[in-house]
Amino acid sequence: MATPFPFVSGNTLLASQLNAITTLPINDQTASYVALVGDVGKRIVMNVASANTVTINNSIFGVGDQIIIANKGAGATTVTAGAGVTINTAGSLVLAQHAGGTLVFASASSATFFPTSGTSITSAIFNETQASNTNGGSSTAATFTKRTLNTTVVNNITGCSIASSVITLPAGSYVVTASAPTYEGTVFRIRLQNTTDSTTAALGTSEYNLSSAAQGRAFVSGYFTITGNKNFELQNYVSVARANTGFGTPSNIASVSEVYSTIQIDKVA
């Protein structure tokens, strides 16, 4: 039996309704939603396939009001502050599928979002693996060039895929670490490029080969949030091009594969 929540003066409750108090009513939404005063003490459950928002407007809620927000759809849900509203959190306001938390109001224009604890981290690792004594390929000078990623070591991020060295990621927040070698590139570095939006998600270290016949490795680490599906490339810059081995000279250890560029992506929210 449904609980007549919120209670009003004069309500008469049955025993079954009193027992149902521990079961909060659900406000199920299939599109972006603007929270209403009637959502206090309820669970707003977003079930949307694409990126969506739950907007919190000014002077709707009061001190001590609480709303639970959960996302069960494939699209990321962003808890969005309306004009004049401040939402604080130690976590993320972008909720991946199956994530959620509680919004607690300190005033009509200020609230804190407490993410539900125990959110699991999922990961994907891709690299370039070649047969023993196979080089890493030619480099191109003065431009960021897509590195090869032809092997999936692990991928348990729902909605993540790779094709032709292009990684597709679903909405969410990510921590990334990657590295790639350069042979005789002089000045070189790598980056993770969001090719959907033409933006750099993470820029790697600045590196320099001091002498000829030298191979170095550039590294990148970063954190970023996306609100919808985006494509990414691991890209490499060199100031001096070299044919065949510019993106890695082989170690040539018998029966051992060559591994060149590598990237690990952790979905944290």
C-alpha positions in Angstrom: 0.0 0.0 0.0 1.3 3.5 -0.9 2.3 5.9 1.9 0.3 9.2 1.8 3.6 11.2 1.7 4.0 14.1 2.4 1.7 13.9 5.4 -0.8 16.7 6.0 -2.8 17.8 9.0 -5.7 15.4 9.7 -4.2 12.3 8.0 -5.3 9.0 9.4 -2.8 6.3 8.7 -3.4 2.5 8.6 -0.9 0.2 10.1 0.1 -1.0 6.6 0.8 2.6 5.6 2.9 3.2 8.8 4.9 0.1 7.9 5.4 1.5 4.4 7.0 4.6 5.7 10.4 3.0 5.2 9.7 2.6 1.5 10.1 5.9 -0.1 7.9 6.8 -3.1 9.6 6.7 -6.5 9.3 9.5 -9.0 10.3 7.8 -12.2 11.4 10.1 -15.1 12.2 9.3 -18.7 13.5 12.8 -19.7 15.3 15.7 -18.1 13.4 16.8 -15.1 13.0 19.9 -12.9 12.6 18.9 -9.2 9.4 20.0 -7.4 8.6 20.5 -3.8 6.6 17.3 -3.9 9.8 15.4 -4.4 10.9 16.0 -0.8 11.3 12.6 0.8 11.0 10.8 -2.5 13.4 9.1 -4.9 13.8 10.8 -8.3 14.8 7.9 -10.6 16.1 8.8 -14.0 15.6 6.3 -16.8 17.0 8.0 -19.9 19.1 6.5 -22.7 20.9 9.7 -23.4 22.5 12.5 -21.3 20.0 14.2 -19.1 19.6 16.6 -16.1 17.8 17.0 -12.8 17.5 20.8 -12.2 17.2 22.3 -8.8 15.7 25.7 -8.8 15.8 28.5 -6.2 13.3 28.9 -3.4 11.6 25.6 -4.0 13.1 23.7 -1.1 13.8 24.6 2.5 16.2 23.9 5.3 16.5 20.2 6.0 14.6 19.0 2.9 16.1 15.9 1.3 15.8 14.3 -2.1 17.3 11.0 -3.3 18.4 11.1 -6.9 19.3 7.9 -8.7 20.2 7.0 -12.3 19.1 3.7 -13.7 19.3 4.7 -17.4 22.3 4.4 -19.8 22.6 8.2 -20.1 24.5 10.2 -17.5 22.4 12.3 -15.2 23.8 15.7 -14.2 22.4 17.3 -11.0 22.2 20.9 -12.2 21.9 24.1 -10.1 19.4 26.6 -11.4 19.9 30.3 -11.3 21.0 31.5 -7.8 21.4 28.0 -6.5 24.7 26.4 -5.1 25.1 22.7 -5.0 28.2 21.5 -3.1 29.7 18.0 -3.2 32.9 16.1 -2.5 32.1 13.8 -5.3 30.6 14.3 -8.8 27.3 15.8 -9.8 27.4 13.6 -13.0 25.8 10.3 -12.2 26.7 7.3 -14.3 24.2 4.4 -14.7 23.3 2.9 -11.3 24.9 5.8 -9.4 23.0 8.2 -7.1 23.0 10.1 -3.8 21.1 12.3 -1.5 20.6 16.1 -1.9 20.3 17.8 1.5 19.2 21.5 1.6 20.9 24.0 4.0 18.7 26.8 2.7 16.3 27.6 -0.2 19.4 28.3 -2.4 22.1 26.0 -1.1 22.3 22.2 -0.9 25.0 19.5 -0.5 24.9 16.3 -2.6 26.2 13.2 -0.8 27.0 10.5 -3.4 26.0 7.0 -2.4 29.1 5.2 -1.1 30.5 2.0 -2.6 30.5 3.0 -6.3 32.6 0.5 -8.1 35.5 1.5 -10.4 35.5 -0.2 -13.8 38.5 -0.2 -16.1 39.7 -0.6 -19.7 43.3 -1.2 -20.8 44.4 -1.1 -24.4 47.8 -1.3 -26.0 49.8 -1.7 -29.2 51.1 -5.3 -29.3 53.3 -6.4 -32.2 55.1 -9.6 -33.0 58.7 -9.9 -31.8 61.1 -7.6 -33.7 58.3 -5.6 -35.3 58.9 -1.8 -35.1 56.4 0.7 -33.8 55.9 2.6 -37.1 56.9 5.9 -38.7 56.4 9.2 -36.9 55.3 12.5 -38.5 56.9 15.7 -37.5 55.2 18.7 -35.9 51.7 17.3 -35.6 49.9 15.1 -33.1 49.4 11.7 -34.7 47.1 8.9 -33.6 49.0 6.0 -31.9 48.0 2.5 -32.6 46.0 0.6 -30.0 45.3 -2.8 -31.4 44.9 -5.0 -28.3 42.3 -5.1 -25.6 43.8 -6.3 -22.3 40.6 -5.8 -20.3 37.4 -3.8 -20.8 34.6 -3.9 -18.3 33.4 -0.4 -18.8 29.8 -0.7 -20.0 29.5 1.3 -23.2 33.2 1.5 -23.9 34.6 0.2 -27.2 37.6 0.5 -29.5 37.8 0.4 -33.3 40.7 1.5 -35.5 42.6 2.8 -32.4 39.7 5.1 -31.5 38.2 4.7 -28.0 34.5 5.4 -27.4 33.6 6.2 -23.9 30.1 6.7 -22.4 29.1 9.6 -20.1 30.9 9.7 -16.8 34.1 10.7 -14.9 37.4 9.1 -15.7 41.0 8.8 -14.5 43.4 8.0 -17.3 47.1 7.0 -17.5 49.0 6.3 -20.7 52.5 6.2 -22.2 54.1 5.7 -25.6 57.7 5.5 -26.8 59.4 7.8 -29.3 62.7 6.9 -31.1 64.9 9.9 -32.2 62.0 12.3 -32.0 64.0 15.1 -30.3 61.1 17.0 -28.7 58.1 14.7 -28.1 54.9 14.3 -26.0 51.6 12.6 -26.0 48.0 13.6 -25.2 44.5 12.0 -24.9 42.4 13.9 -27.4 38.6 14.1 -27.4 38.1 14.0 -31.2 34.3 14.4 -30.9 34.7 17.9 -29.4 38.2 18.7 -30.6 39.5 19.2 -27.1 42.4 17.8 -25.1 41.2 15.6 -22.2 44.7 15.1 -20.8 48.1 16.5 -21.8 51.2 14.5 -21.3 54.7 15.3 -20.1 57.2 17.3 -22.1 60.1 15.1 -23.2 63.4 15.4 -25.1 65.8 13.0 -26.7 69.3 14.4 -26.0 71.2 12.3 -28.6 70.7 10.2 -31.7 69.8 6.5 -31.4 67.9 7.2 -28.2 64.4 6.1 -27.4 62.3 7.8 -24.7 58.8 7.3 -23.3 56.2 10.1 -22.7 53.5 9.8 -20.1 50.1 11.3 -19.5 47.7 11.2 -16.5 44.5 13.1 -16.0 40.9 13.3 -14.9 37.9 14.4 -17.0 34.1 14.2 -17.1 31.9 13.8 -20.2 28.1 14.1 -20.4 27.6 11.8 -23.4 29.4 9.4 -25.7 32.7 10.7 -27.0 35.6 9.4 -29.1 39.2 9.6 -28.0 42.6 9.1 -29.5 46.0 8.7 -27.9 48.1 11.0 -29.9 51.9 11.6 -30.2 53.9 14.7 -31.2 57.5 14.7 -32.4 59.6 17.6 -33.6 61.8 15.3 -35.9 60.2 12.4 -37.9 61.8 9.1 -38.4 60.7 6.3 -40.8 59.7 2.8 -39.5 60.9 3.1 -35.9 59.9 6.7 -35.0 57.1 5.3 -32.7 59.3 2.6 -31.2 62.2 0.4 -31.9 61.8 -3.2 -31.0 63.6 -5.0 -28.2 63.9 -8.1 -30.3 63.7 -10.6 -27.5 62.9 -14.0 -29.1 59.3 -15.1 -28.8 58.4 -12.0 -26.8 55.8 -9.6 -28.2 56.7 -5.9 -28.6 54.4 -3.6 -26.6 54.5 0.1 -27.5 51.7 2.6 -26.7 49.5 1.7 -23.7 46.5 3.3 -21.9 44.5 2.5 -18.8 41.1 4.2 -18.3 39.2 4.0 -15.0 35.6 5.0 -14.8 35.1 6.5 -11.3 31.6 8.0 -11.6 
